[in-house]
Amino acid sequence: MTLEARGLVAGYGDKSILDKVSFTLKDGEILAFFGHNGAGKSTTLKAVLGLLPAQEGEILLDGERIEKLSVSARLKRGLRLLPEGRGVFPDLSVEDSIEIVARSNRDPNGNKISGDDVYELLPVLKDRRKIVAGEMSGGQQQMLAFGLALLGSPKCVLLEEPSVGLQPDLVEELFAKMSDICKQLSISAILIEHKIVSAMKIADQVMIINSGKLVFNGTKTEAEQIDLWNYF
C-alpha cells in the first residue's frame, strides 16, 4: 500500500471543501480522478502534499501518518507533484534541469532513480539533452516534467491535467509512457484529467468528486459498467 486517505477534510481558512474523502492507492496503481471545475480535485492533491492543512482525517504514506508533516518532509518521503501547465525550467537545457533536480532530490540511500535512469526511461529526453526546455514541444516538455518528478525515490506522483495543450496523439503517447513507467517502477499516481477516455485507458481505479464529496470510488472495471456522466 502506498497512499491512503481516511475521512479527509480540508479547505481554505474556515471553509471546508473536502467532505470526508477516503481512498487507498497501492504500489504501481494509477487512480484517475474526475470532477467538474471547483469540485475538489486540486484541493485533494494540495491536502495530500501539505499545501493545505488537513482539518480532519488521516493521510498515510506506506503506513506512516503524514498529515501533520511539512511539504518538504512529504517530498522526502516520496510524494511528487506535476502541476498543471509545464512544470519545467524554460530557460535551462534538459541536461541542466535534470542535473539540478537530481542533486536536490538525492536519496541518502543512493538516489534510486538517477538522471541516467530518466534518460533510459524517456529516450526522447536523451536525444534532446542539450536543448533548452522552453524550445521543446508541449509533449516533450511534459515528458521532461514527468522525468523530473521521477528523480530521487518517488512513491506516488500527483499529476494535475498533464494533457492540457497537447494534441490527442501526444496525449495517448504521454499517458502510455507514464503508465509503463509507473508499472515498471511500482510508482503509484493520482491523475486529475478532463480527457476521461484517455485517462480511463491507463487507470486502475477511478474516483469522481462532486462538491467535495466522493460520489464514485471503484475499480476501472466497475467504472466501465456505469455511465460516469451521471455522477457529474
Order of alpha helices (4+ residues) and beta strands (2+ residues): beta-beta-beta-beta-alpha-beta-beta-alpha-beta-alpha-alpha-alpha-alpha-beta-alpha-beta-alpha-beta-beta-alpha
